[in-house]
Structures are given as C-alpha cells and as structure tokens.
Amino acid sequence: MKTLSLCLTTLLAVTPSMAKDFSKCHGVAPYAGNPGIDGWCQANCKQGFCPATHCFCPDEECRAVNQWKDMNEMHEWCKMNCKMGYCPESYCNDACRKLK
C-alpha cells in the first residue's frame, strides 16, 4: 500500500511541462510550416492546452523498426517517405506516420 500511495503522489505531482519535451511540437495542416503556430503549440502544449486540430507533439522520434532498426539510413528513409505519405508499419514506427 505504501508503494501505491507513493506512485500516486508522484504521478499527481508531475506537471505537463515535466511529462515530455515540448520543443518539438509543431502545427498541423492547415497550419503546418508556420513558425508562429509552431511557437504557439510549444508554449500552449507545455501548459496542457494542445488541441490536435492545431498541434502535434511527437512522443518519440520517427525511426525504422524490425530488421532496419539499427540502420541510420533507414531512419532517414522513414522520415522522408512518411512525410510524402508512404509509411509502411513494417518499416517505420508510429511517430513516422504522424509526420506531415
């Protein structure tokens, strides 16, 4: 019981800004590529207001998976191809499919 209360206390003490790195948050279509919305997303998502209609904050970096996971050139392949809409699950992780 002591462990459970410690975990709950720790969980409740974590603020949104401690949860992840918000510096990679950026705007999504139709706002994608606008530095102003990128900054807005970074500031607001850090505070806990992060509408999916405007912002995306990657939880992890786009990376190759399976037999390609240790190949740097495949990480780059995933980034490039997933941005263009071709992003097979057997090659690239979920973060790649969120690239626009």
MDAnalysis code that builds the backbone (N, CA, C; Angstrom):
import MDAnalysis as mda
import numpy as np

u = mda.Universe.empty(300, n_residues=100, atom_resindex=np.repeat(np.arange(100), 3), trajectory=True)
u.add_TopologyAttr("name", ["N", "CA", "C"] * 100)
u.add_TopologyAttr("resid", np.arange(1, 101))
u.add_TopologyAttr("resname", ["MET", "LYS", "THR", "LEU", "SER", "LEU", "CYS", "LEU", "THR", "THR", "LEU", "LEU", "ALA", "VAL", "THR", "PRO", "SER", "MET", "ALA", "LYS", "ASP", "PHE", "SER", "LYS", "CYS", "HIS", "GLY", "VAL", "ALA", "PRO", "TYR", "ALA", "GLY", "ASN", "PRO", "GLY", "ILE", "ASP", "GLY", "TRP", "CYS", "GLN", "ALA", "ASN", "CYS", "LYS", "GLN", "GLY", "PHE", "CYS", "PRO", "ALA", "THR", "HIS", "CYS", "PHE", "CYS", "PRO", "ASP", "GLU", "GLU", "CYS", "ARG", "ALA", "VAL", "ASN", "GLN", "TRP", "LYS", "ASP", "MET", "ASN", "GLU", "MET", "HIS", "GLU", "TRP", "CYS", "LYS", "MET", "ASN", "CYS", "LYS", "MET", "GLY", "TYR", "CYS", "PRO", "GLU", "SER", "TYR", "CYS", "ASN", "ASP", "ALA", "CYS", "ARG", "LYS", "LEU", "LYS"])
u.atoms.positions = np.array([
    [0.820, -1.195, 0.000],
    [0.000, 0.000, 0.000],
    [0.864, 1.258, 0.000],
    [1.988, 1.213, 0.689],
    [2.876, 2.357, 0.740],
    [3.412, 2.684, -0.652],
    [3.746, 1.662, -1.437],
    [4.258, 1.870, -2.793],
    [3.195, 2.513, -3.665],
    [1.950, 2.054, -3.563],
    [0.864, 2.609, -4.362],
    [0.654, 4.079, -4.050],
    [0.637, 4.458, -2.781],
    [0.430, 5.864, -2.446],
    [1.602, 6.718, -2.916],
    [2.818, 6.182, -2.869],
    [3.983, 6.914, -3.354],
    [3.871, 7.124, -4.862],
    [3.453, 6.090, -5.589],
    [3.284, 6.207, -7.042],
    [2.217, 7.228, -7.379],
    [1.109, 7.192, -6.680],
    [0.036, 8.149, -6.944],
    [0.482, 9.564, -6.634],
    [1.186, 9.747, -5.543],
    [1.678, 11.066, -5.185],
    [2.642, 11.573, -6.249],
    [3.526, 10.718, -6.708],
    [4.481, 11.105, -7.747],
    [3.756, 11.430, -9.036],
    [2.782, 10.610, -9.414],
    [2.021, 10.835, -10.632],
    [1.278, 12.159, -10.581],
    [0.657, 12.456, -9.466],
    [-0.091, 13.700, -9.330],
    [0.815, 14.921, -9.315],
    [2.057, 14.736, -8.903],
    [2.986, 15.859, -8.827],
    [3.582, 16.222, -10.188],
    [3.458, 15.333, -11.169],
    [4.027, 15.592, -12.494],
    [3.154, 16.597, -13.231],
    [3.740, 17.678, -13.652],
    [3.017, 18.680, -14.419],
    [3.202, 18.403, -15.901],
    [2.359, 18.966, -16.775],
    [2.536, 18.729, -18.204],
    [3.934, 19.074, -18.699],
    [4.540, 20.120, -18.185],
    [5.861, 20.517, -18.667],
    [6.940, 19.512, -18.289],
    [6.683, 18.661, -17.278],
    [7.652, 17.650, -16.888],
    [7.454, 16.366, -17.678],
    [6.310, 16.201, -18.323],
    [5.964, 14.939, -18.953],
    [6.802, 14.643, -20.188],
    [7.091, 15.637, -21.011],
    [7.880, 15.396, -22.209],
    [8.465, 16.693, -22.733],
    [9.276, 16.557, -23.741],
    [9.918, 17.710, -24.371],
    [8.946, 18.337, -25.361],
    [8.519, 19.546, -25.101],
    [7.554, 20.220, -25.954],
    [8.206, 21.064, -27.045],
    [9.526, 21.083, -27.092],
    [10.209, 21.910, -28.089],
    [10.028, 21.377, -29.508],
    [9.561, 20.145, -29.647],
    [9.338, 19.563, -30.966],
    [7.882, 19.659, -31.417],
    [7.036, 20.273, -30.606],
    [5.638, 20.445, -31.001],
    [5.571, 21.375, -32.202],
    [4.640, 21.105, -33.089],
    [4.502, 21.934, -34.288],
    [3.067, 21.919, -34.772],
    [2.759, 22.849, -35.651],
    [1.427, 22.945, -36.212],
    [1.141, 21.831, -37.199],
    [-0.133, 21.492, -37.333],
    [-0.578, 20.502, -38.314],
    [-1.397, 21.224, -39.376],
    [-1.655, 20.531, -40.477],
    [-2.439, 21.125, -41.567],
    [-3.770, 21.647, -41.023],
    [-4.174, 22.802, -41.413],
    [-3.647, 23.698, -42.434],
    [-2.608, 24.701, -41.914],
    [-2.146, 24.517, -40.679],
    [-1.199, 25.464, -40.072],
    [0.254, 25.021, -40.187],
    [0.492, 23.825, -40.696],
    [1.842, 23.259, -40.761],
    [2.794, 24.187, -41.514],
    [4.019, 24.281, -41.007],
    [5.046, 25.090, -41.653],
    [5.047, 26.546, -41.238],
    [4.122, 26.930, -40.389],
    [4.036, 28.314, -39.924],
    [4.799, 28.426, -38.601],
    [5.929, 29.145, -38.586],
    [6.709, 29.253, -37.345],
    [5.906, 29.836, -36.184],
    [4.957, 30.698, -36.495],
    [4.133, 31.282, -35.433],
    [3.298, 30.237, -34.720],
    [2.685, 29.337, -35.491],
    [1.867, 28.298, -34.857],
    [2.755, 27.278, -34.150],
    [3.959, 27.047, -34.685],
    [4.879, 26.130, -34.003],
    [5.206, 26.651, -32.608],
    [5.521, 27.918, -32.513],
    [5.806, 28.527, -31.212],
    [4.592, 28.508, -30.296],
    [3.414, 28.767, -30.889],
    [2.164, 28.746, -30.116],
    [1.941, 27.349, -29.556],
    [2.147, 26.325, -30.392],
    [1.963, 24.940, -29.946],
    [2.945, 24.603, -28.831],
    [4.199, 25.000, -28.992],
    [5.207, 24.694, -27.977],
    [4.839, 25.321, -26.641],
    [4.402, 26.556, -26.666],
    [4.057, 27.253, -25.419],
    [2.774, 26.704, -24.804],
    [1.740, 26.493, -25.612],
    [0.448, 26.060, -25.077],
    [0.422, 24.588, -24.699],
    [1.050, 23.747, -25.499],
    [1.078, 22.323, -25.158],
    [1.824, 22.095, -23.852],
    [2.847, 22.884, -23.610],
    [3.598, 22.791, -22.360],
    [2.708, 23.095, -21.156],
    [1.692, 23.925, -21.382],
    [0.774, 24.298, -20.302],
    [-0.429, 23.357, -20.199],
    [-0.495, 22.362, -21.104],
    [-1.586, 21.395, -21.041],
    [-2.715, 21.664, -22.023],
    [-2.617, 22.722, -22.816],
    [-3.628, 23.016, -23.832],
    [-3.004, 22.740, -25.192],
    [-3.372, 21.599, -25.792],
    [-2.714, 21.149, -27.011],
    [-3.750, 20.550, -27.966],
    [-4.542, 21.405, -28.618],
    [-5.591, 20.868, -29.493],
    [-5.007, 20.147, -30.713],
    [-5.482, 18.914, -30.947],
    [-4.998, 18.113, -32.071],
    [-5.356, 18.756, -33.409],
    [-6.318, 19.643, -33.419],
    [-6.694, 20.346, -34.654],
    [-5.643, 21.367, -35.058],
    [-4.749, 21.715, -34.145],
    [-3.732, 22.738, -34.398],
    [-2.294, 22.246, -34.205],
    [-2.096, 21.293, -33.296],
    [-0.741, 20.927, -32.879],
    [-0.507, 19.427, -32.853],
    [0.758, 19.078, -33.004],
    [1.209, 17.707, -32.813],
    [2.528, 17.761, -32.052],
    [2.622, 16.967, -31.001],
    [3.851, 16.861, -30.215],
    [4.302, 15.411, -30.245],
    [5.369, 15.132, -30.960],
    [5.808, 13.737, -31.043],
    [6.274, 13.205, -29.695],
    [5.825, 12.005, -29.389],
    [6.270, 11.347, -28.164],
    [7.636, 10.713, -28.364],
    [7.914, 10.405, -29.602],
    [9.190, 9.802, -29.917],
    [9.592, 10.223, -31.317],
    [10.793, 9.961, -31.647],
    [11.314, 10.326, -32.954],
    [10.931, 9.266, -33.985],
    [10.743, 9.695, -35.195],
    [10.489, 8.788, -36.301],
    [11.713, 7.889, -36.481],
    [11.501, 6.590, -36.411],
    [12.600, 5.628, -36.501],
    [12.169, 4.415, -37.306],
    [13.114, 3.756, -37.931],
    [12.872, 2.483, -38.597],
    [12.690, 1.400, -37.534],
    [11.962, 0.346, -37.876],
    [11.691, -0.745, -36.933],
    [12.130, -2.082, -37.537],
    [11.930, -3.124, -36.761],
    [12.213, -4.506, -37.167],
    [13.660, -4.661, -37.604],
    [13.921, -5.345, -38.694],
    [15.300, -5.616, -39.095],
    [16.059, -4.369, -39.519],
    [15.370, -3.237, -39.685],
    [16.006, -1.988, -40.109],
    [16.293, -1.032, -38.944],
    [15.957, -1.427, -37.722],
    [16.036, -0.518, -36.577],
    [17.438, -0.009, -36.267],
    [18.467, -0.708, -36.682],
    [19.839, -0.281, -36.392],
    [20.521, 0.385, -37.583],
    [19.763, 0.706, -38.608],
    [20.328, 1.290, -39.828],
    [19.945, 2.761, -39.935],
    [20.914, 3.655, -39.736],
    [20.647, 5.092, -39.779],
    [20.014, 5.529, -41.089],
    [20.448, 4.947, -42.205],
    [19.877, 5.339, -43.490],
    [18.384, 4.986, -43.576],
    [17.956, 3.961, -42.859],
    [16.532, 3.613, -42.861],
    [15.729, 4.582, -42.000],
    [16.334, 5.129, -40.952],
    [15.634, 6.152, -40.162],
    [15.344, 7.351, -41.069],
    [16.332, 7.721, -41.857],
    [16.153, 8.842, -42.790],
    [15.141, 8.493, -43.874],
    [15.159, 7.263, -44.346],
    [14.204, 6.797, -45.350],
    [12.784, 6.949, -44.813],
    [12.579, 6.530, -43.570],
    [11.250, 6.640, -42.959],
    [10.809, 8.101, -42.868],
    [11.699, 8.960, -42.413],
    [11.350, 10.376, -42.293],
    [10.946, 10.958, -43.633],
    [11.709, 10.663, -44.661],
    [11.447, 11.225, -45.979],
    [10.171, 10.649, -46.598],
    [10.020, 9.343, -46.579],
    [8.890, 8.711, -47.228],
    [7.584, 8.904, -46.474],
    [7.643, 8.894, -45.163],
    [6.413, 9.075, -44.386],
    [5.866, 10.486, -44.549],
    [6.732, 11.460, -44.691],
    [6.275, 12.833, -44.951],
    [5.520, 12.917, -46.268],
    [5.859, 12.025, -47.213],
    [5.215, 12.027, -48.525],
    [3.998, 11.098, -48.572],
    [3.691, 10.434, -47.452],
    [2.501, 9.602, -47.391],
    [2.731, 8.112, -47.546],
    [3.951, 7.680, -47.778],
    [4.250, 6.250, -47.878],
    [5.001, 5.853, -46.622],
    [4.310, 5.126, -45.717],
    [4.874, 4.855, -44.402],
    [4.455, 3.468, -43.905],
    [5.046, 2.416, -44.460],
    [4.648, 1.060, -44.055],
    [5.005, 0.751, -42.599],
    [4.039, 0.163, -41.884],
    [4.229, -0.181, -40.472],
    [5.381, -1.152, -40.265],
    [5.648, -1.986, -41.251],
    [6.722, -2.974, -41.111],
    [8.105, -2.334, -41.233],
    [8.167, -1.071, -41.663],
    [9.432, -0.361, -41.817],
    [9.616, 0.748, -40.781],
    [8.526, 1.456, -40.439],
    [8.630, 2.694, -39.649],
    [7.694, 2.685, -38.441],
    [8.108, 3.353, -37.364],
    [7.283, 3.386, -36.147],
    [6.094, 4.344, -36.276],
    [5.249, 4.362, -35.261],
    [4.032, 5.180, -35.279],
    [4.327, 6.678, -35.375],
    [5.407, 7.115, -34.771],
    [5.747, 8.546, -34.819],
    [5.942, 9.001, -36.258],
    [6.416, 8.136, -37.111],
    [6.643, 8.475, -38.519],
    [5.323, 8.771, -39.226],
    [4.298, 8.028, -38.899],
    [3.002, 8.209, -39.576],
    [2.330, 9.523, -39.211],
    [2.837, 10.198, -38.214],
    [2.272, 11.478, -37.796],
    [3.001, 12.654, -38.434],
    [4.032, 12.372, -39.220],
    [4.777, 13.438, -39.887],
    [3.960, 14.006, -41.034],
    [4.033, 15.280, -41.195],
    [3.316, 15.934, -42.312],
    [4.249, 16.911, -42.982],
])
